Amino acid sequence: MTAISLSQLSKEFELAARRPGYGTFKDLFRWRRGNPSAGGRFLALNQVSFEVQRGEVFGVIGRNGAGKSTLLKIMSRILRPTAGRVEMRGRVGSLLDVGAGFHPELTGRENIFLNAAILGLAHSEVAARFDEIVAFSGVENHLDEPVKHYSSGMHMRLAFSVAAHIEPEILLLDEVLAVGDADFQKKSMDRIERTGQRGQTVILVSHNIQTVLRLCRRALCLDQGRIVAIGEAAEVAAHYLDIGGTNQGARVYPEGPYAPGDSVARLRAVRVRNRAGDTVTSVQLDQEFGIEMHFEVLEEGAILFPSLKLYNEDWPALWATDAASESHGRPRRVGRYTEIAWVPPHLLSPGVLRVTSAVHSFRPFREHFVEPDTVVFHAVETPGGARGEYLGSIESATRPLLPWTVEYQKAPES
Amino acid sequence: MRTDDRAASTHVTVIDPAGGSLWSVIAEYRNCGTLFWLLALRDIRLRHRQTAFGVGWAVLQPLLPMIIFGAVFSRLHVDTGGIPYPLFVFSGFALWLFIGNSVTSASAVFVNNFEMINKIYFPRAVLPLAQTAALMLDGSVAVFATLALSWWYGFGPSWTWLLLPLPGFAAAVLAMSASVAAASLTAALRDIKNAVPSLVQMWMYASPVLYPIAWIPAPLRRIAGLNPVTGLLEAFRYCLFHTAPQWSLMAQSAAAIAVLLCAAAWVFRYLESDLAERV
């Protein structure tokens, strides 16, 4: 059953110079004289259409300014669209920011009722869930203090708690999981996962890919107000990481002397592939993949050492040579070679990876070619990896899933 | 916004550039009573928290002008139709302050609550309406003070006191319409925020708060009820002091209030669509 359907939704903003909010009498008179030249128009959303089924947790990703927040603001009725239509079946609740609807001078208790009323709950309904809300938020001891004395963490816990407990059939969330300690984040994530199972529909806007991948099966990616990808969350995430990138997945060099190389060896092509032989732009961490280098040997008997180096955004991630292959250190015949370095599952960290391809000789040392960024691809996190239940950021170049052994000794009896 | 839990699965929200139909809007406002009362209580609590006199200000506010104007104008022997001038002034201010304060405080309500407007949806007009509702507490206290003062001066109790809810209701409608209009216009054009205090003061001097209707120049007097406060004050003083009622003025004002109500609703509907962008 379709819970949410958007058709051809567009939103146009007038730019700052003509924004009505800063209207003064002076502007009004200038406008009357017909001088609308100042400022311009800006399409924040451009003909966005999609559908979300009941019970789905659906992700919306995109860079800053891509239109994510505008989309959610229209769906939660804060902004009106310029064109198009949204239809939502079921009660809609939204949590667009920490502490929205909280009044700093009122106490936590008063604010729970006020906030819940704004979110659409009757007084008796709040009263029935009051204890649950307070317990989930963990601010019991500060209930009768004005919220202006709260820390931002307490603020956010209380707001999420209220929003989560009103149990609307459709819940719109914007970046709210970015705040709070790890413990609360886990509680909130579990809560969202369960809302999906209970038949509630959730739209989750985030630019944290890991959160989206963990919680959403389907997602869409916005860029400059348009949907540029929609479908399986992992695929969409890969597309998001792609925006603006080149050499995705495969690169073929021209025949002849313009390809990297010298009179001994010359690079022909590099690609990222799966076991089936298809070129891919993104790989899931739990799957094996290969980096295939295609090069030409031009001198009979050359002893060559091909190598690959993978870099992620921060550091070199992986070093791969043919050191384990039987052709290593042996004279090669003139001709074309295709070599594949197979990367086992659960080795890399998620992110954008760039591949440097090189061929050297060692006696004497000679660099035939070292070509940086031959291909770029994306490693996408999947459940069941080395991350486990941990939700924070993991700063490591690789993330192997290692076999652990556990030994237990009973505490000595005293 | 809110629907009953059992009916919720059949509840359909449609969002398009035009906004909802008039009926869906009315239904929405009928459903947000809880929010309305909570906001009104919030306003009351905030206004009186950390003030020494609390709701006593509702009496002090008309009392001070009564003393000042009473002292100054007592030498002029203002003909108020037999009502002692200080009592006349107090009754005028008791009603006027409710309307004037409503407009003044409501005019900035959208701008001041921009955090809420920008982060969450609720029927927007609830903000100025709740603010006016909160001021009704002060207004009622002032009216009871007027009754006490009248009695002390030897007017009443009269059976016309029982009619007081009628001008009270009209005053509430007037204050709410003016508040919603002022709040919407201020959000659209910031200059209005600076103009409101002077406009409200001019409105007061244009209304028979301090002076009797007889002071209005004769040609204007016949249409003086087009200022809704004129007829309202007449009705109020008729109920209080059982003076001769000016039916035509009251009828004019009732019509003026109805027109203002429609105008305020129209202005609000027109400006509401991009309120979150304006504030």
Interface residues (C-beta under 8 A of the other chain):
Chain A: F13 R19 P20 G21 Y22 G23 T24 F25 L28 K73 I74 M75 S76 R77 I78 L79 R80 P81 T82 A83 G84 R85 V86 E87 M88 R89 G90 R91 V92 S94 L96 D97 A100 G101 H103 E105 L106 E110 F113 L114 A117 I118 L119 G120 L121 A122 H123 E125 E169
Chain B: M1 R2 T3 D5 A8 S9 T10 H11 V12 T13 V14 I15 D16 P17 G19 C32 T34 L35 L38 L39 R42 R45 L46 R49 E115 M116 I117 N118 K119 I120 Y121 F122 A187 A188 L189 R190 D191 S273 D274 A276 E277 R278 V279
